[in-house]
Amino acid sequence: MKPYLTLLLLFISSSLLCQQILLEEERAQVIDEILNERFELLLPELMDQSDLDMWILISREYNEDPVLRTMLPATWLNARRRTILLFYRDKTKNTIEKLAVARYNVGNNISSAWDKEKEPDQWQRLIQLIEERNPNKIGLNYSKDHNIADGLDKTDYEEFLQNLPRKYASRIVSAEQLAVRWIETRTEREMVIYNQLVSITHQIIAEAFSEKVITPGITTTTEVEWWMRQKVTDLGLETWFHPTVDVQRTNDELEGHLYSFSGRPDQMVILPGDLLHCDFGITYLRLNTDCQELAYVLKPGEKEAPEFLKEGLKDGNRVQDYLTANMIRGRTGNQILKIALDQSKEAGLRPAIYTHPLGSYGHSAGTTIGMWDSQGGVMKDDGENYPLNPNTVYAIELNTTINVPEWNRDIRIMLEEAGFYGEEGFRYVNGRQTELLLIPRLTENLGN
């Protein structure tokens, strides 16, 4: 009876999680509805803020501009042939045109403006549209510092310039500010959905870091990583990076930051007394999550994690608090980083902060607050100059190093949670870890 009950409980748990995940057709409907809202309500505002009245995006099939990719309807998995999108904002009339110099409408939001039978040359049709509107500025996606805003390739750029009348050449400007704002800005509906994404992420981590998946002395870190990867696939989701699981324990020395990213040994057997750490995220409805949490493997007879680990997690939460309290509109990433690090150190902590934008991409576009190997600041536009804007999401990624006399070593408390910065300030999208996950979970009836 007991094995059948266990299977039933596992099935129910899986079913409850699956109920939150839409079928493909339902996802497509939601994606296209959100795109319509973004084009109609958000894009005009962003173009005005960026002082651009024309924005042109050019991509060829399988070589898509990262920004253009976010504008394609759900049924378009790629651009088709050469796809050219033209957005024209007439502020005096309060209108926005959304045109495609392509053979087809790009979904329901962007209308085809090219009849090849009337004008065989695609470039010439684009020039006609430009001349008819006579824009003050023509924004193109090229950028030195914002990689996601640098999607126009060399061939398309050169061909565009070859066909563009000389009088318009001086009107060409980088659209990097508009491109970044489009990528980083979330709508109210997207934030409702984001809460569900992060909730699913937390649930998968909680299951991975439990006795359902881990048998101490047998299960390896690599097996847990692949379990997480398979779980994502089984739920019909995707991930934008391979999960990682690593161990800190009493008889190991603290490794450098690079160890957490690429230097970990695989197939480490998980043992009682281990502090486990994971880095995991999912992709769903064109949004991404990025989360790091900690778990402790109970030794025989233990009912809770050691006090020094619980206090260590509190120290990690304190660094989070110093960071998020200083996320103030208009500040640059480097300004936020310096103040948060200084305050953390003054409080006796040993922090490192490497927080990045999160949203349409995992490592997305926007204000960058440190990198693990750039604690003095990120010397690019996204760190030095680009300001914190409202309605944006960040992976609050950081760590603090603590000394553990009981283990005769330092350990690193590494945390990462999705956070939203809105008009009313900062909040976590779906909470944050404030207690260690325990493996196995306590079962009161057995008197653990």
C-alpha positions, 0 to 999 in steps of 0.5 A: 500500500505504501509504495502506491500511496507514495506514487499517488502523492508524487502524481498529485504534486506533479499535477498541481504544478502542471495546472499552472502551465498552459498548453501551447495554443493557450501560450500563443494567445497570451504571448500575442495579447501581451505583444499587442499591449506592448505595441499599442501602449508601451512602445509609443511612450518609449519612443517619446522618452527616447526622442526617436520618431522612426525605428528600423529593425532588420534581420535575416532568417536564423540570424535574428536581432535579439530585439526583433525576436521579442516582437515576432508573433507566437507562431513565428519561431524565426524571421522570414527571409529578410524581415524589416520592421519600421515603427513610426511615431507621430507625436502630434497626431498621437499615432504609431505605425507598425509596418513590415517591409516583408511579403507577409503581415507579421502577426496581427500587430505589424502590417505588410507594407511591401507589394513585390509586384509593384516594387520588386526591390525590398530596399527601395520599398523601405526607402519609399516608406522613409521618404513618405514620413520624412523622420527627424531621426532614424534609429538603428540597433547598433551599440558598443556596450549593450549587446542586446541592442547591437543586433543589426549585422554588418551586411544589412547595415552596409546595404541599408546605407548604400540604398539610403539617400544621402540627405538621410544619412545624418539622421541615423542614430543608435537606437540603443536607449529605445532597444534597452527600454523595450527589452527591460520594461515589463507591463502590469500583466507581465508582472502577474505572469512573472510571479507564476514563473518564479513560483514554479522555479521555487517549487522545482528547486524545493523538490530537487532539494528533497528526499524525493530526489536526493538520497545522501551517500548515493545521489550525486550533484550531477544527477540532481542537475540532470533531474532539474533539467529533465523536470523542466522538459517534462513540464513542457517548459524550457531553460536558458542555461544548464542547472548547476548544483555544488557542495560546501562541506567541512573538509574543503577549502573555499574556492574562488568565484570562478569555481561556482561558474565553471570549475566545479567537480561533477559527480560529487556524492551528496553527504549528510552535513553538506551545504548544497547550492543550486543555480537554476532558471526557466523560460516560459511565456517569453520570460526568464527566471534565475534563482539560487537557493541553499539546502542543508543535508541533515546528519542522523539525529539532527532536526535542524541546520547548524546555527552558524549556517542559519546565521550565515543565511541571515547575513546573505539576506542582510546584503540583499537588504542593503542592495535593494534599499539603494535601488533608487530611480535614476541611480546608475548600477555602479552608484548602487553597487558602491553604496550597497557594498560600503554599507554591507562592509561597514556592518561587518559583512564580506559581500560581493554583488553581481546583480543583472537585468532579467526578463526577455532574456536571462542576462538581459538588457538594462542597469547592471549592478556589479559583476563577480569579477568587477566589484569596483564597478562595470566600466561600460554604459550599463554600469557607468551611465544607464539609470535604474528605471521603473517597471524593470526586473532584476536577478538579485544575485550576490553572496557574502563570505562567512567564517565557520570555526566549526568547519575551520574554513570560510564558506560562501552564502550565494543567493539569487532571487527575482526582484521588481523595481516599480513606481513604488520601489522594490519588491521580490517577485515571489519572495526570497529564501529566508530559511534553509531547505532541509534534506530530508524534510522533518516528519513529525510522526517518525520523531526525526 
